Each structure stands twice: as C-alpha cells, then as structure tokens.
C-alpha cells in the first residue's frame, strides 16, 4: 500500500536534503542544488563563463571549497566548515598559515547579542578569508598560535543557474524567481526554493495553462543580473511575477509591491490571499531586498513583487545558524505553497470580456440566470455578480477590477462570468494591460 505524504512534509524533507550543501554564488554547491531540484522539475541548467560582462557587472570567478578549519593552540578545532557551512566566511580565498590571536581577530566574525549563534557572512567581491564563530566561543579563545587552513580555489569557471519555461495558451509570462546561493539557511532561502519547486511541478502537470510561466533558480543579485543580460528581448513577455523567500517561518504573509505599485500582480496577491482567509501586510516597493530590485530596475521595469512571510532582517534568526531546519515548519511551507497557488489560480482566471448585449440589461430570466420569483434576498449576491460583470465588461475592466469595484469575492465574479459566457452574453476581449509593452512605467 502506497503512503501519500502530505506536501508540507515532502517540502520539509527536500529542504533537509538541500541544507548541508555548501552553496555560494558560483560553484558545485549550486550545481548540486539544481541537480536535486531536477528530480522534481525538468530544469534547464545554464553556465555563464567567468569574466562575462552582464549589464554593469562581470561574472566572478568560480569558487571551490575543499576544507576549512581553524585550530587553537591546544589542537582543538574551533571552527570547521565540514561541521557547519556558516563557520567559513563564504567565498573565502585560500590561505594556510599560523597566526597569533591578535593577527587572527580581524578575520573573525561573531554576534555579541546572540552569543550561541554562528553568523552568516560573505566576501563575494573582496578577496579575503575569515571564520564565523559563536561569540561565546570567540570570547574564550586563548592567546597563542592558531593554525588556519582554508583549502579553497578561485578560478575561471562559470556561474550556474536553473530555468524552467512552461508555455501556455498565451505568450505573456508570469515570472517566479528565488535565490539558490545561501548555504545552511533554511528560511532564507531553502523555503523559497522548495515552494517554487513544488509550484513548478504542479503547473507542469496541469492540462491547461492560459498564461505562460517561467521559474528561475539563480544566485542572488549576480544570477538575476546575468539572466536579464542574456534575456532582455524575452522580458517583453513578462507581465508580472513574484520573488520567493522566507516562506517557512510562522509569521504573517507580507507582500512587497512592484515598483509600479498598481500592476495586476499587486492587486492579485492580496485578493488571492484574502480568499484563503489570510490578511497579508502590504508594503510599498523599495529598491532593496531580494532580486525584485533587479527585475524592477528602470531599464526593465518588470512588475515583480515579493511574497514572503516575515521579511528579511525582521526575525532574529535571519542570517544565522538559528535559521535551521527546526525554524521552518512543514505546515508553514504547505500554506505558503497554497498562497502561491492561489495567486496563480487568480491570474489564470482573471480575463477581460466584452458584453455582447450592452444596450440595456439583457433578460437574464429567460436564460435561466435569474430567479423566477423576485422580492427576497436569496441568491442576491450571485445575481449582483452577474449584473456587475455585464455592466463593466466593456473591454477595459478585468474580472479582478470588477470584483474590487463590486466588493465581491473574485471567485463569485469568475463564476458569474462563466455563466454569462455559457449564455452567450460575453466574449473575450484583448486585455489592455497584458497587451501593452511593459516600458515607461
């Protein structure tokens, strides 16, 4: 007998497998991560050679880590990347030597206010090395000579990212993006990785997709920039999107709007979550955070928001060893997947129509759409939805706009549109927002 595993447990199990991989912005850790995701969805893996100009940036050298240890004067191993990925300053340059405690100190990182946690620190674009320790351990280090071993390599290789394109009936795309460069950080951002992997798997299995979808699993900042540099022409098809991160904690959903602020995705997310009984905190766009700032840069101006639970930097465990597998919960991952699925379903159902009988109100009763006996309130919301859809289906209002104007649930308005379509009273119209180029916003 086959046991069906709840999706939340399945997502947490995938995060557990991904957690030990030593990821960075380049290198085999990213490749190993994408290989694991390819068990779920057919990712296309792209390699961008080191030294490649990408917009105002250059693809950095590839980083390879073999071992990293800090050994105290008494032979005790104080920090070991094999024990915890965060012990090593990410992207550390190679070094092997003996140093006094005074010479070592500038290369150590800790958190005085969180003395038992290891901080996550990086040095992507400045060649140096370092170790990260619990502050309690750092304070106890004795004087003497320390052996430092950072057996790493920086070489001309490549930056790696994964991409999945799912074509639909229309060429217009919805973009989902998450970063894959953080090692041993469960909420930031294994949670985003596993939720998008599950969403991509679900969408790939759907018989019908009205819109097209693109999923990006990229190293933070430089990965999104590399993709944009290589796909500038393709960005003209993107009509909205979400950056996924921080989806495994117990916090309330937060939605950060696109730069435009009133794009369809900005209206769709709160409405979709409201239908789930969620009340997300909606925040304005700021050009800082995750890769939404790359997609919203003025030269591209893509309508990409960010849907998270507790935003980055607002929970104590952020960028520390406390952001572990116990910090993310299967039920939170499952609910986050449901939120993303709800957004997709709303976007799929949000079409624009024209009323084929626009002069006066069509007779709904003889089409079986209106009660035969009037005067009471039974079925009033259903009938009101029909009338609102008829009245505002002028080719300039999508169903979400109608739901907002009528103060009705989107599902009720979608149902009304389906009934009117069956009755021959509506016809699809070109969506003015989807059909116009996404520039000059």
C-alpha positions in Angstrom: 0.0 0.0 0.0 1.4 3.4 -1.1 1.5 6.1 1.6 0.7 9.6 0.4 3.0 12.0 2.0 1.5 15.4 2.9 3.0 18.1 0.7 4.3 20.1 3.7 6.3 17.1 5.0 7.6 16.5 1.4 8.8 20.1 1.2 10.5 19.9 4.5 12.2 16.6 3.5 13.5 18.3 0.4 14.8 21.2 2.4 16.5 18.7 4.7 18.4 17.2 1.8 19.4 20.6 0.5 20.5 22.0 3.8 24.1 20.5 4.0 25.1 21.5 0.5 27.9 24.2 0.6 26.4 26.8 -1.7 27.7 30.1 -2.9 27.1 32.4 -5.8 29.2 30.1 -8.0 30.5 26.6 -7.8 29.5 22.9 -7.4 27.1 23.7 -4.5 24.7 25.4 -6.9 25.1 22.6 -9.4 24.3 20.0 -6.7 21.3 22.0 -5.6 19.9 22.3 -9.2 20.5 18.6 -9.7 18.4 17.8 -6.7 15.6 20.1 -7.9 15.8 18.5 -11.3 14.3 15.4 -9.7 11.1 17.5 -9.3 11.1 19.6 -12.4 13.0 19.5 -15.8 15.3 22.4 -15.2 17.5 23.8 -17.9 20.9 24.4 -16.3 22.8 27.5 -17.7 26.5 28.1 -17.3 27.8 31.7 -17.8 31.6 31.8 -18.0 33.6 33.8 -15.5 34.6 37.2 -17.0 31.4 37.6 -19.0 30.1 41.2 -18.9 26.5 41.2 -17.6 25.0 44.7 -17.7 27.2 46.8 -15.4 28.7 43.7 -13.7 31.1 40.9 -14.6 30.6 37.3 -13.8 33.0 36.5 -11.0 35.4 33.6 -10.7 34.1 30.2 -9.6 34.7 29.2 -6.0 35.5 25.7 -4.9 35.9 24.7 -1.3 37.6 21.5 -0.2 38.2 22.1 3.5 38.4 24.9 6.1 39.4 24.6 9.7 40.6 26.9 12.5 42.8 25.1 15.1 43.5 26.5 18.5 47.0 26.4 20.2 45.9 23.3 22.2 45.0 21.4 19.0 41.2 21.9 19.5 39.3 22.6 16.3 37.5 25.9 16.9 35.7 26.1 13.5 35.2 23.6 10.8 33.2 24.1 7.5 32.6 20.4 7.4 30.7 20.7 10.7 28.7 23.8 9.7 28.8 25.7 6.4 28.5 29.0 8.2 31.8 28.6 10.0 33.6 29.8 6.9 33.3 33.3 5.5 31.5 32.4 2.3 33.7 32.8 -0.8 36.9 32.8 1.3 40.2 33.0 -0.7 42.7 30.2 0.0 45.0 30.6 3.0 47.2 28.3 5.1 49.4 29.6 7.9 49.9 30.2 11.6 48.7 33.4 13.3 48.7 34.9 16.7 45.3 35.7 18.2 45.8 39.4 17.6 46.6 38.7 13.9 43.6 36.3 13.7 41.0 38.7 15.2 40.3 40.8 12.1 39.3 37.6 10.3 36.7 36.5 12.9 33.0 37.3 12.9 30.5 36.8 15.7 27.3 38.2 17.2 27.7 39.7 20.7 23.9 39.9 21.1 23.4 36.3 20.0 26.4 34.6 21.7 25.4 31.0 20.8 24.7 31.5 17.1 27.0 31.5 14.1 26.6 34.4 11.8 26.4 34.1 8.0 28.9 36.4 6.3 30.2 36.7 2.8 33.1 38.2 0.8 32.0 37.8 -2.8 33.7 40.8 -4.3 36.6 41.4 -2.0 39.3 38.7 -1.8 39.9 37.7 1.8 39.2 34.9 4.2 37.6 34.5 7.6 35.7 32.4 10.1 32.4 32.8 11.8 32.0 31.7 15.4 29.5 31.8 18.3 30.5 34.9 20.3 30.8 32.8 23.4 33.5 30.6 21.7 35.3 33.7 20.4 35.5 35.3 23.8 37.0 32.1 25.2 39.9 31.9 22.7 43.2 31.7 24.5 46.4 33.5 23.5 48.8 31.6 21.3 49.4 30.5 17.8 46.5 29.3 15.7 46.6 27.2 12.6 44.4 28.5 9.7 43.5 26.2 6.8 41.3 27.5 4.0 41.7 25.0 1.2 39.7 26.8 -1.4 40.2 27.8 -5.0 39.0 30.8 -7.1 39.4 30.1 -10.8 37.9 30.9 -14.2 34.9 28.7 -14.3 31.2 29.7 -14.5 28.1 31.0 -12.8 25.3 28.5 -12.8 21.5 29.0 -12.7 18.4 26.9 -13.4 15.4 27.9 -15.5 12.1 26.3 -16.4 9.7 27.7 -19.0 6.2 26.4 -19.1 4.3 27.6 -22.2 0.7 28.3 -22.0 -2.1 29.3 -24.5 -0.8 32.9 -24.4 2.8 34.1 -24.7 2.5 36.5 -21.8 4.6 35.2 -18.9 4.5 35.2 -15.1 7.9 35.1 -13.6 8.8 33.3 -10.3 12.3 33.7 -9.0 14.3 32.6 -6.0 18.0 32.6 -4.9 20.0 29.4 -4.6 23.3 30.7 -3.1 22.7 30.6 0.7 24.3 27.6 2.5 22.6 26.0 5.5 19.9 28.7 5.9 16.5 27.1 6.0 14.1 30.1 5.8 16.5 32.2 3.8 16.2 30.6 1.4 15.6 26.9 1.2 11.9 27.7 1.9 11.6 29.7 -1.3 13.5 27.0 -3.3 11.2 24.2 -2.2 8.0 26.1 -2.5 8.8 27.2 -6.1 9.9 23.7 -7.0 6.6 22.3 -5.8 4.7 25.1 -7.6 6.6 24.4 -10.8 5.8 20.7 -10.5 2.1 21.4 -10.1 2.0 23.8 -13.0 3.9 21.5 -15.3 1.3 18.8 -14.6 -1.7 21.0 -15.4 -3.6 20.1 -18.6 -4.3 23.7 -19.4 -2.4 26.9 -18.7 -3.8 30.1 -20.1 -0.7 32.1 -19.3 3.0 31.0 -19.6 5.2 30.7 -16.6 9.0 31.0 -16.1 10.8 29.8 -13.0 14.3 31.0 -12.1 16.6 29.5 -9.5 19.5 31.9 -9.5 22.4 33.0 -7.3 21.3 36.3 -5.6 21.9 39.6 -7.4 24.5 38.4 -9.9 22.4 35.5 -11.1 19.3 37.7 -11.8 21.5 40.2 -13.5 23.1 37.5 -15.6 19.7 36.2 -16.7 18.4 39.7 -17.5 21.5 40.5 -19.6 21.1 37.3 -21.6 17.3 37.5 -22.0 16.5 41.2 -22.5 14.3 40.6 -25.5 12.3 37.9 -23.6 11.5 40.2 -20.8 8.9 41.9 -23.1 6.7 38.9 -22.5 6.7 39.2 -18.7 3.6 40.7 -17.3 4.1 40.1 -13.6 5.9 38.0 -11.1 7.0 37.2 -7.6 10.3 36.7 -5.8 10.0 33.9 -3.3 11.9 33.9 0.1 11.2 33.5 3.8 8.3 31.1 3.4 8.9 28.6 6.2 8.5 30.5 9.4 5.3 31.0 11.4 5.0 34.7 10.6 2.2 36.5 8.8 2.4 36.9 5.0 4.0 40.1 3.7 3.6 41.4 0.1 6.0 44.0 -1.2 4.5 45.7 -4.3 6.2 46.1 -7.6 7.9 49.4 -8.5 4.8 50.4 -10.4 2.6 49.8 -7.4 -0.7 49.2 -9.1 0.2 46.4 -11.5 -2.1 43.3 -11.9 0.2 41.3 -9.6 -0.1 44.0 -6.9 -3.9 43.6 -7.0 -3.9 39.9 -7.4 -1.8 38.9 -4.4 -3.9 40.5 -1.7 -7.1 39.3 -3.3 -5.8 35.7 -3.7 -4.7 35.5 -0.1 -7.9 37.1 1.2 -9.8 34.2 -0.5 -7.6 31.8 1.7 -8.6 33.7 4.8 -5.2 35.5 5.0 -4.7 39.2 5.5 -1.2 40.0 4.2 0.7 43.0 5.2 1.1 45.0 2.0 4.2 47.2 1.8 5.4 49.7 -0.8 8.4 48.9 -3.1 11.8 49.9 -2.0 14.9 49.3 -4.2 16.5 47.0 -1.6 15.9 43.4 -0.6 15.9 40.4 -2.8 16.1 40.2 -6.6 12.8 42.1 -7.1 15.1 45.1 -7.2 16.8 43.8 -10.3 13.6 43.0 -12.2 12.1 46.4 -11.2 15.2 48.4 -12.3 14.0 51.2 -14.6 15.6 49.7 -17.7 13.4 46.6 -17.4 10.5 47.8 -15.1 9.0 44.4 -14.8 6.0 44.1 -12.5 7.6 41.8 -9.9 6.7 41.8 -6.3 7.9 39.8 -3.4 5.7 37.4 -1.3 7.2 36.3 1.9 6.3 35.5 5.5 8.4 37.5 7.9 10.5 39.8 5.7 14.3 39.5 5.6 16.1 41.0 8.6 12.9 41.2 10.8 13.4 37.9 12.7 16.4 37.3 15.0 17.4 34.0 13.3 17.9 35.8 9.9 21.4 35.1 8.5 22.5 32.9 11.5 22.8 29.3 12.3 19.5 29.5 14.2 17.8 29.6 10.7 17.9 25.9 10.7 15.5 23.0 9.8 13.7 23.4 13.2 12.9 27.0 12.4 10.9 26.2 9.3 7.7 24.1 9.7 6.0 21.7 7.3 2.6 23.4 7.8 4.1 26.9 7.0 5.7 25.6 3.8 2.4 23.9 2.8 0.4 27.1 3.5 2.9 29.2 1.6 2.6 26.9 -1.4 -1.2 27.3 -1.1 -0.7 31.1 -1.2 1.4 30.9 -4.4 -1.1 28.5 -5.9 -3.9 30.9 -5.1 -2.1 33.7 -6.9 -1.6 31.6 -10.0 -5.3 30.5 -10.0 -6.5 34.1 -9.7 -4.2 35.2 -12.6 -5.3 32.2 -14.7 -9.0 33.2 -14.1 -8.5 37.0 -14.5 -9.7 37.7 -18.0 -11.3 40.7 -19.7 -14.5 40.4 -21.6 -17.0 42.4 -23.7 -20.7 42.4 -23.1 -22.4 41.2 -26.3 -25.7 42.8 -25.3 -24.5 46.2 -24.0 -27.6 48.3 -24.7 -29.8 47.9 -21.7 -29.8 45.0 -19.4 -30.3 41.6 -21.1 -33.1 39.5 -19.9 -31.4 37.0 -17.6 -34.6 35.2 -16.5 -35.3 33.6 -19.9 -31.7 32.4 -20.0 -32.0 30.7 -16.6 -29.7 33.2 -14.9 -32.3 35.0 -12.7 -34.8 33.9 -10.1 -38.3 33.3 -11.4 -39.8 34.8 -8.2 -38.4 38.2 -7.1 -38.7 40.2 -3.9 -36.5 38.3 -1.5 -32.7 38.2 -0.8 -32.0 34.6 -1.7 -29.3 34.4 -4.3 -28.8 38.2 -4.3 -25.0 38.1 -4.3 -25.0 35.7 -7.3 -27.3 37.9 -9.3 -25.5 41.0 -8.3 -22.2 39.5 -9.6 -23.9 38.8 -12.9 -25.1 42.4 -13.2 -21.7 43.8 -12.3 -19.9 41.6 -14.8 -22.3 42.7 -17.5 -22.1 46.4 -16.6 -18.3 46.6 -16.5 -17.4 44.1 -19.3 -16.6 46.9 -21.7 -13.1 45.6 -22.7 -11.5 47.9 -20.2 -12.1 46.1 -16.9 -10.7 42.7 -16.0 -12.6 40.4 -13.6 -10.4 41.4 -10.7 -11.2 45.1 -11.2 -14.9 44.2 -11.3 -14.6 42.3 -8.0 -12.8 45.2 -6.4 -15.4 47.7 -7.6 -18.3 45.4 -6.6 -16.7 44.4 -3.3 -17.4 40.8 -4.1 -15.1 37.8 -3.9 -13.2 37.1 -7.1 -14.5 33.6 -7.2 -18.1 34.8 -7.2 -17.3 37.2 -10.1 -15.4 34.4 -12.0 -18.4 32.2 -11.6 -20.7 34.9 -12.9 -18.5 35.4 -16.0 -18.6 31.6 -16.7 -22.4 31.6 -16.6 -22.6 34.6 -18.9 -20.2 33.0 -21.3 -22.3 29.8 -21.4 -25.3 32.0 -22.1 -23.6 33.7 -25.0 -23.6 37.2 -23.4 -19.9 37.7 -23.1 -16.9 37.3 -25.4 -13.2 37.5 -24.6 -11.6 40.9 -25.2 -7.9 41.8 -25.5 -6.6 42.7 -22.0 -5.3 46.2 -22.4 -2.8 45.7 -19.6 -1.4 42.5 -20.9 -1.2 43.7 -24.4 0.7 46.9 -23.8 4.5 46.8 -23.6 5.9 46.9 -20.0 8.1 50.0 -20.5 7.9 53.6 -19.4 6.3 52.8 -16.0 
